[in-house]
Amino acid sequence: MKFLDLRFFILFMWGLVMIACLSFIFIIAPISKQQQIHQIYSIIVIQTSLIQAILAVIIVGILIYMLNKFKKIYLFKKLLDKEKG
């Protein structure tokens, strides 16, 4: 039963990573096409790249925060189980 909890924890972690990757592919990447269709100025390209970079950093920050939070919850649960048994 101990390994089952660990497997679900790892599966959940990988699920969060995959959701973050999909958000990069389907949300952040198309921004450049939407913004640059009408104007081909270098300023617009730089602004779009800056927006994409900021969004990517925010998503990675949220991912790190969530993974750290769930890791602490998992470890706390395991320590309580170890003290009881």
Backbone atoms as SQL, in Angstrom:
CREATE TABLE atoms (id INTEGER PRIMARY KEY, chain TEXT, resi INTEGER, resn TEXT, atom TEXT, x REAL, y REAL, z REAL);
INSERT INTO atoms VALUES
  (1, 'A', 1, 'MET', 'N', 0.817, -1.200, 0.000),
  (2, 'A', 1, 'MET', 'CA', 0.000, 0.000, 0.000),
  (3, 'A', 1, 'MET', 'C', 0.856, 1.259, 0.000),
  (4, 'A', 2, 'LYS', 'N', 2.069, 1.167, 0.553),
  (5, 'A', 2, 'LYS', 'CA', 2.937, 2.336, 0.593),
  (6, 'A', 2, 'LYS', 'C', 3.310, 2.795, -0.808),
  (7, 'A', 3, 'PHE', 'N', 3.588, 1.830, -1.684),
  (8, 'A', 3, 'PHE', 'CA', 4.006, 2.171, -3.038),
  (9, 'A', 3, 'PHE', 'C', 2.847, 2.709, -3.865),
  (10, 'A', 4, 'LEU', 'N', 1.631, 2.303, -3.534),
  (11, 'A', 4, 'LEU', 'CA', 0.465, 2.783, -4.258),
  (12, 'A', 4, 'LEU', 'C', 0.298, 4.294, -4.071),
  (13, 'A', 5, 'ASP', 'N', 0.492, 4.781, -2.849),
  (14, 'A', 5, 'ASP', 'CA', 0.425, 6.213, -2.588),
  (15, 'A', 5, 'ASP', 'C', 1.500, 6.962, -3.366),
  (16, 'A', 6, 'LEU', 'N', 2.693, 6.397, -3.384),
  (17, 'A', 6, 'LEU', 'CA', 3.792, 7.028, -4.106),
  (18, 'A', 6, 'LEU', 'C', 3.512, 7.065, -5.603),
  (19, 'A', 7, 'ARG', 'N', 2.936, 6.009, -6.127),
  (20, 'A', 7, 'ARG', 'CA', 2.610, 5.976, -7.557),
  (21, 'A', 7, 'ARG', 'C', 1.573, 7.030, -7.912),
  (22, 'A', 8, 'PHE', 'N', 0.549, 7.190, -7.089),
  (23, 'A', 8, 'PHE', 'CA', -0.451, 8.217, -7.347),
  (24, 'A', 8, 'PHE', 'C', 0.156, 9.609, -7.235),
  (25, 'A', 9, 'PHE', 'N', 1.041, 9.794, -6.281),
  (26, 'A', 9, 'PHE', 'CA', 1.713, 11.078, -6.111),
  (27, 'A', 9, 'PHE', 'C', 2.543, 11.415, -7.349),
  (28, 'A', 10, 'ILE', 'N', 3.312, 10.454, -7.846),
  (29, 'A', 10, 'ILE', 'CA', 4.141, 10.675, -9.033),
  (30, 'A', 10, 'ILE', 'C', 3.265, 10.889, -10.261),
  (31, 'A', 11, 'LEU', 'N', 2.184, 10.124, -10.382),
  (32, 'A', 11, 'LEU', 'CA', 1.261, 10.287, -11.494),
  (33, 'A', 11, 'LEU', 'C', 0.637, 11.680, -11.481),
  (34, 'A', 12, 'PHE', 'N', 0.267, 12.159, -10.314),
  (35, 'A', 12, 'PHE', 'CA', -0.304, 13.502, -10.180),
  (36, 'A', 12, 'PHE', 'C', 0.724, 14.562, -10.561),
  (37, 'A', 13, 'MET', 'N', 1.960, 14.387, -10.119),
  (38, 'A', 13, 'MET', 'CA', 3.016, 15.343, -10.456),
  (39, 'A', 13, 'MET', 'C', 3.234, 15.408, -11.964),
  (40, 'A', 14, 'TRP', 'N', 3.309, 14.246, -12.613),
  (41, 'A', 14, 'TRP', 'CA', 3.503, 14.227, -14.058),
  (42, 'A', 14, 'TRP', 'C', 2.296, 14.818, -14.773),
  (43, 'A', 15, 'GLY', 'N', 1.118, 14.611, -14.232),
  (44, 'A', 15, 'GLY', 'CA', -0.085, 15.221, -14.810),
  (45, 'A', 15, 'GLY', 'C', -0.006, 16.737, -14.798),
  (46, 'A', 16, 'LEU', 'N', 0.459, 17.298, -13.682),
  (47, 'A', 16, 'LEU', 'CA', 0.622, 18.749, -13.606),
  (48, 'A', 16, 'LEU', 'C', 1.661, 19.250, -14.614),
  (49, 'A', 17, 'VAL', 'N', 2.743, 18.519, -14.760),
  (50, 'A', 17, 'VAL', 'CA', 3.780, 18.913, -15.724),
  (51, 'A', 17, 'VAL', 'C', 3.214, 18.864, -17.140),
  (52, 'A', 18, 'MET', 'N', 2.446, 17.857, -17.458),
  (53, 'A', 18, 'MET', 'CA', 1.863, 17.747, -18.800),
  (54, 'A', 18, 'MET', 'C', 0.853, 18.863, -19.067),
  (55, 'A', 19, 'ILE', 'N', 0.081, 19.226, -18.063),
  (56, 'A', 19, 'ILE', 'CA', -0.863, 20.337, -18.218),
  (57, 'A', 19, 'ILE', 'C', -0.104, 21.630, -18.492),
  (58, 'A', 20, 'ALA', 'N', 1.004, 21.840, -17.800),
  (59, 'A', 20, 'ALA', 'CA', 1.817, 23.036, -18.037),
  (60, 'A', 20, 'ALA', 'C', 2.388, 23.030, -19.455),
  (61, 'A', 21, 'CYS', 'N', 2.856, 21.888, -19.914),
  (62, 'A', 21, 'CYS', 'CA', 3.404, 21.787, -21.276),
  (63, 'A', 21, 'CYS', 'C', 2.324, 22.062, -22.317),
  (64, 'A', 22, 'LEU', 'N', 1.152, 21.516, -22.101),
  (65, 'A', 22, 'LEU', 'CA', 0.058, 21.766, -23.042),
  (66, 'A', 22, 'LEU', 'C', -0.349, 23.232, -23.068),
  (67, 'A', 23, 'SER', 'N', -0.285, 23.882, -21.918),
  (68, 'A', 23, 'SER', 'CA', -0.610, 25.315, -21.900),
  (69, 'A', 23, 'SER', 'C', 0.423, 26.114, -22.678),
  (70, 'A', 24, 'PHE', 'N', 1.692, 25.696, -22.640),
  (71, 'A', 24, 'PHE', 'CA', 2.706, 26.358, -23.452),
  (72, 'A', 24, 'PHE', 'C', 2.398, 26.198, -24.938),
  (73, 'A', 25, 'ILE', 'N', 2.011, 24.994, -25.327),
  (74, 'A', 25, 'ILE', 'CA', 1.797, 24.703, -26.738),
  (75, 'A', 25, 'ILE', 'C', 0.535, 25.371, -27.276),
  (76, 'A', 26, 'PHE', 'N', -0.569, 25.277, -26.537),
  (77, 'A', 26, 'PHE', 'CA', -1.844, 25.725, -27.066),
  (78, 'A', 26, 'PHE', 'C', -2.266, 27.128, -26.653),
  (79, 'A', 27, 'ILE', 'N', -1.613, 27.721, -25.667),
  (80, 'A', 27, 'ILE', 'CA', -1.993, 29.066, -25.237),
  (81, 'A', 27, 'ILE', 'C', -0.903, 30.084, -25.568),
  (82, 'A', 28, 'ILE', 'N', 0.319, 29.788, -25.182),
  (83, 'A', 28, 'ILE', 'CA', 1.384, 30.779, -25.334),
  (84, 'A', 28, 'ILE', 'C', 1.919, 30.840, -26.763),
  (85, 'A', 29, 'ALA', 'N', 2.132, 29.718, -27.393),
  (86, 'A', 29, 'ALA', 'CA', 2.706, 29.716, -28.748),
  (87, 'A', 29, 'ALA', 'C', 1.830, 30.424, -29.779),
  (88, 'A', 30, 'PRO', 'N', 0.509, 30.239, -29.786),
  (89, 'A', 30, 'PRO', 'CA', -0.313, 30.920, -30.800),
  (90, 'A', 30, 'PRO', 'C', -0.400, 32.437, -30.631),
  (91, 'A', 31, 'ILE', 'N', 0.047, 32.974, -29.523),
  (92, 'A', 31, 'ILE', 'CA', -0.020, 34.423, -29.319),
  (93, 'A', 31, 'ILE', 'C', 0.752, 35.150, -30.413),
  (94, 'A', 32, 'SER', 'N', 1.878, 34.613, -30.823),
  (95, 'A', 32, 'SER', 'CA', 2.694, 35.292, -31.827),
  (96, 'A', 32, 'SER', 'C', 1.965, 35.384, -33.164),
  (97, 'A', 33, 'LYS', 'N', 1.239, 34.351, -33.544),
  (98, 'A', 33, 'LYS', 'CA', 0.505, 34.392, -34.805),
  (99, 'A', 33, 'LYS', 'C', -0.642, 35.387, -34.747),
  (100, 'A', 34, 'GLN', 'N', -1.340, 35.451, -33.639),
  (101, 'A', 34, 'GLN', 'CA', -2.466, 36.363, -33.519),
  (102, 'A', 34, 'GLN', 'C', -2.017, 37.817, -33.532),
  (103, 'A', 35, 'GLN', 'N', -0.911, 38.112, -32.892),
  (104, 'A', 35, 'GLN', 'CA', -0.444, 39.483, -32.789),
  (105, 'A', 35, 'GLN', 'C', 0.265, 39.964, -34.049),
  (106, 'A', 36, 'GLN', 'N', 0.891, 39.081, -34.795),
  (107, 'A', 36, 'GLN', 'CA', 1.746, 39.497, -35.901),
  (108, 'A', 36, 'GLN', 'C', 1.101, 39.371, -37.271),
  (109, 'A', 37, 'ILE', 'N', -0.142, 38.999, -37.347),
  (110, 'A', 37, 'ILE', 'CA', -0.800, 38.861, -38.650),
  (111, 'A', 37, 'ILE', 'C', -0.945, 40.226, -39.323),
  (112, 'A', 38, 'HIS', 'N', -1.344, 41.229, -38.576),
  (113, 'A', 38, 'HIS', 'CA', -1.643, 42.527, -39.160),
  (114, 'A', 38, 'HIS', 'C', -0.431, 43.443, -39.245),
  (115, 'A', 39, 'GLN', 'N', 0.516, 43.296, -38.347),
  (116, 'A', 39, 'GLN', 'CA', 1.660, 44.198, -38.324),
  (117, 'A', 39, 'GLN', 'C', 2.945, 43.393, -38.259),
  (118, 'A', 40, 'ILE', 'N', 3.916, 43.812, -39.046),
  (119, 'A', 40, 'ILE', 'CA', 5.185, 43.087, -39.086),
  (120, 'A', 40, 'ILE', 'C', 6.314, 44.003, -38.621),
  (121, 'A', 41, 'TYR', 'N', 6.067, 44.835, -37.663),
  (122, 'A', 41, 'TYR', 'CA', 7.097, 45.714, -37.119),
  (123, 'A', 41, 'TYR', 'C', 7.902, 44.965, -36.068),
  (124, 'A', 42, 'SER', 'N', 9.163, 45.322, -35.954),
  (125, 'A', 42, 'SER', 'CA', 10.018, 44.626, -34.982),
  (126, 'A', 42, 'SER', 'C', 9.588, 44.913, -33.547),
  (127, 'A', 43, 'ILE', 'N', 8.997, 46.072, -33.306),
  (128, 'A', 43, 'ILE', 'CA', 8.525, 46.405, -31.953),
  (129, 'A', 43, 'ILE', 'C', 7.413, 45.437, -31.545),
  (130, 'A', 44, 'ILE', 'N', 6.519, 45.125, -32.462),
  (131, 'A', 44, 'ILE', 'CA', 5.425, 44.200, -32.168),
  (132, 'A', 44, 'ILE', 'C', 5.974, 42.808, -31.863),
  (133, 'A', 45, 'VAL', 'N', 6.991, 42.386, -32.605),
  (134, 'A', 45, 'VAL', 'CA', 7.602, 41.080, -32.375),
  (135, 'A', 45, 'VAL', 'C', 8.242, 41.036, -30.992),
  (136, 'A', 46, 'ILE', 'N', 8.930, 42.096, -30.615),
  (137, 'A', 46, 'ILE', 'CA', 9.568, 42.152, -29.285),
  (138, 'A', 46, 'ILE', 'C', 8.507, 42.158, -28.187),
  (139, 'A', 47, 'GLN', 'N', 7.441, 42.914, -28.372),
  (140, 'A', 47, 'GLN', 'CA', 6.370, 42.951, -27.372),
  (141, 'A', 47, 'GLN', 'C', 5.713, 41.568, -27.225),
  (142, 'A', 48, 'THR', 'N', 5.481, 40.916, -28.340),
  (143, 'A', 48, 'THR', 'CA', 4.871, 39.590, -28.304),
  (144, 'A', 48, 'THR', 'C', 5.787, 38.595, -27.604),
  (145, 'A', 49, 'SER', 'N', 7.076, 38.657, -27.914),
  (146, 'A', 49, 'SER', 'CA', 8.032, 37.756, -27.258),
  (147, 'A', 49, 'SER', 'C', 8.099, 38.024, -25.760),
  (148, 'A', 50, 'LEU', 'N', 8.021, 39.281, -25.380),
  (149, 'A', 50, 'LEU', 'CA', 8.037, 39.637, -23.959),
  (150, 'A', 50, 'LEU', 'C', 6.792, 39.103, -23.252),
  (151, 'A', 51, 'ILE', 'N', 5.648, 39.226, -23.895),
  (152, 'A', 51, 'ILE', 'CA', 4.406, 38.692, -23.317),
  (153, 'A', 51, 'ILE', 'C', 4.497, 37.176, -23.174),
  (154, 'A', 52, 'GLN', 'N', 5.020, 36.505, -24.196),
  (155, 'A', 52, 'GLN', 'CA', 5.163, 35.048, -24.129),
  (156, 'A', 52, 'GLN', 'C', 6.117, 34.643, -23.013),
  (157, 'A', 53, 'ALA', 'N', 7.222, 35.364, -22.868),
  (158, 'A', 53, 'ALA', 'CA', 8.192, 35.032, -21.821),
  (159, 'A', 53, 'ALA', 'C', 7.596, 35.238, -20.432),
  (160, 'A', 54, 'ILE', 'N', 6.872, 36.319, -20.251),
  (161, 'A', 54, 'ILE', 'CA', 6.260, 36.587, -18.943),
  (162, 'A', 54, 'ILE', 'C', 5.226, 35.511, -18.603),
  (163, 'A', 55, 'LEU', 'N', 4.392, 35.157, -19.566),
  (164, 'A', 55, 'LEU', 'CA', 3.405, 34.096, -19.317),
  (165, 'A', 55, 'LEU', 'C', 4.067, 32.763, -19.013),
  (166, 'A', 56, 'ALA', 'N', 5.147, 32.454, -19.719),
  (167, 'A', 56, 'ALA', 'CA', 5.852, 31.191, -19.465),
  (168, 'A', 56, 'ALA', 'C', 6.444, 31.176, -18.063),
  (169, 'A', 57, 'VAL', 'N', 7.023, 32.284, -17.638),
  (170, 'A', 57, 'VAL', 'CA', 7.599, 32.352, -16.290),
  (171, 'A', 57, 'VAL', 'C', 6.502, 32.231, -15.233),
  (172, 'A', 58, 'ILE', 'N', 5.366, 32.845, -15.469),
  (173, 'A', 58, 'ILE', 'CA', 4.251, 32.746, -14.515),
  (174, 'A', 58, 'ILE', 'C', 3.764, 31.305, -14.410),
  (175, 'A', 59, 'ILE', 'N', 3.615, 30.629, -15.546),
  (176, 'A', 59, 'ILE', 'CA', 3.155, 29.233, -15.518),
  (177, 'A', 59, 'ILE', 'C', 4.160, 28.338, -14.810),
  (178, 'A', 60, 'VAL', 'N', 5.434, 28.534, -15.082),
  (179, 'A', 60, 'VAL', 'CA', 6.461, 27.725, -14.408),
  (180, 'A', 60, 'VAL', 'C', 6.476, 28.021, -12.911),
  (181, 'A', 61, 'GLY', 'N', 6.312, 29.280, -12.534),
  (182, 'A', 61, 'GLY', 'CA', 6.253, 29.635, -11.117),
  (183, 'A', 61, 'GLY', 'C', 5.077, 28.983, -10.415),
  (184, 'A', 62, 'ILE', 'N', 3.910, 28.997, -11.058),
  (185, 'A', 62, 'ILE', 'CA', 2.732, 28.341, -10.484),
  (186, 'A', 62, 'ILE', 'C', 2.963, 26.840, -10.365),
  (187, 'A', 63, 'LEU', 'N', 3.580, 26.255, -11.394),
  (188, 'A', 63, 'LEU', 'CA', 3.867, 24.821, -11.370),
  (189, 'A', 63, 'LEU', 'C', 4.808, 24.468, -10.221),
  (190, 'A', 64, 'ILE', 'N', 5.869, 25.239, -10.055),
  (191, 'A', 64, 'ILE', 'CA', 6.810, 24.988, -8.962),
  (192, 'A', 64, 'ILE', 'C', 6.115, 25.118, -7.616),
  (193, 'A', 65, 'TYR', 'N', 5.288, 26.139, -7.465),
  (194, 'A', 65, 'TYR', 'CA', 4.574, 26.343, -6.205),
  (195, 'A', 65, 'TYR', 'C', 3.652, 25.158, -5.905),
  (196, 'A', 66, 'MET', 'N', 2.882, 24.723, -6.921),
  (197, 'A', 66, 'MET', 'CA', 1.952, 23.616, -6.701),
  (198, 'A', 66, 'MET', 'C', 2.683, 22.306, -6.408),
  (199, 'A', 67, 'LEU', 'N', 3.763, 22.034, -7.142),
  (200, 'A', 67, 'LEU', 'CA', 4.510, 20.802, -6.900),
  (201, 'A', 67, 'LEU', 'C', 5.128, 20.803, -5.502),
  (202, 'A', 68, 'ASN', 'N', 5.639, 21.947, -5.080),
  (203, 'A', 68, 'ASN', 'CA', 6.218, 22.047, -3.743),
  (204, 'A', 68, 'ASN', 'C', 5.146, 21.865, -2.667),
  (205, 'A', 69, 'LYS', 'N', 3.976, 22.448, -2.885),
  (206, 'A', 69, 'LYS', 'CA', 2.886, 22.340, -1.918),
  (207, 'A', 69, 'LYS', 'C', 2.436, 20.885, -1.767),
  (208, 'A', 70, 'PHE', 'N', 2.248, 20.190, -2.894),
  (209, 'A', 70, 'PHE', 'CA', 1.808, 18.803, -2.827),
  (210, 'A', 70, 'PHE', 'C', 2.900, 17.889, -2.284),
  (211, 'A', 71, 'LYS', 'N', 4.154, 18.227, -2.538),
  (212, 'A', 71, 'LYS', 'CA', 5.252, 17.441, -1.964),
  (213, 'A', 71, 'LYS', 'C', 5.234, 17.546, -0.444),
  (214, 'A', 72, 'LYS', 'N', 5.012, 18.757, 0.070),
  (215, 'A', 72, 'LYS', 'CA', 4.951, 18.940, 1.526),
  (216, 'A', 72, 'LYS', 'C', 3.769, 18.194, 2.127),
  (217, 'A', 73, 'ILE', 'N', 2.623, 18.227, 1.444),
  (218, 'A', 73, 'ILE', 'CA', 1.448, 17.504, 1.933),
  (219, 'A', 73, 'ILE', 'C', 1.720, 16.009, 1.965),
  (220, 'A', 74, 'TYR', 'N', 2.340, 15.492, 0.907),
  (221, 'A', 74, 'TYR', 'CA', 2.648, 14.059, 0.834),
  (222, 'A', 74, 'TYR', 'C', 3.629, 13.658, 1.932),
  (223, 'A', 75, 'LEU', 'N', 4.693, 14.437, 2.110),
  (224, 'A', 75, 'LEU', 'CA', 5.683, 14.105, 3.134),
  (225, 'A', 75, 'LEU', 'C', 5.097, 14.216, 4.536),
  (226, 'A', 76, 'PHE', 'N', 4.260, 15.226, 4.766),
  (227, 'A', 76, 'PHE', 'CA', 3.621, 15.372, 6.067),
  (228, 'A', 76, 'PHE', 'C', 2.730, 14.175, 6.365),
  (229, 'A', 77, 'LYS', 'N', 1.990, 13.727, 5.347),
  (230, 'A', 77, 'LYS', 'CA', 1.130, 12.554, 5.514),
  (231, 'A', 77, 'LYS', 'C', 1.968, 11.321, 5.825),
  (232, 'A', 78, 'LYS', 'N', 3.076, 11.151, 5.129),
  (233, 'A', 78, 'LYS', 'CA', 3.936, 9.990, 5.362),
  (234, 'A', 78, 'LYS', 'C', 4.569, 10.037, 6.751),
  (235, 'A', 79, 'LEU', 'N', 4.947, 11.212, 7.209),
  (236, 'A', 79, 'LEU', 'CA', 5.523, 11.307, 8.556),
  (237, 'A', 79, 'LEU', 'C', 4.492, 11.005, 9.625),
  (238, 'A', 80, 'LEU', 'N', 3.244, 11.456, 9.433),
  (239, 'A', 80, 'LEU', 'CA', 2.188, 11.137, 10.407),
  (240, 'A', 80, 'LEU', 'C', 1.901, 9.636, 10.428),
  (241, 'A', 81, 'ASP', 'N', 1.875, 9.017, 9.248),
  (242, 'A', 81, 'ASP', 'CA', 1.658, 7.571, 9.181),
  (243, 'A', 81, 'ASP', 'C', 2.790, 6.805, 9.851),
  (244, 'A', 82, 'LYS', 'N', 4.010, 7.317, 9.718),
  (245, 'A', 82, 'LYS', 'CA', 5.165, 6.634, 10.314),
  (246, 'A', 82, 'LYS', 'C', 5.124, 6.747, 11.838),
  (247, 'A', 83, 'GLU', 'N', 4.668, 7.912, 12.351),
  (248, 'A', 83, 'GLU', 'CA', 4.580, 8.079, 13.805),
  (249, 'A', 83, 'GLU', 'C', 3.506, 7.192, 14.403),
  (250, 'A', 84, 'LYS', 'N', 2.415, 6.993, 13.671),
  (251, 'A', 84, 'LYS', 'CA', 1.321, 6.156, 14.173),
  (252, 'A', 84, 'LYS', 'C', 1.708, 4.665, 14.183),
  (253, 'A', 85, 'GLY', 'N', 2.469, 4.269, 13.170),
  (254, 'A', 85, 'GLY', 'CA', 2.750, 2.838, 13.037),
  (255, 'A', 85, 'GLY', 'C', 4.100, 2.445, 13.458);
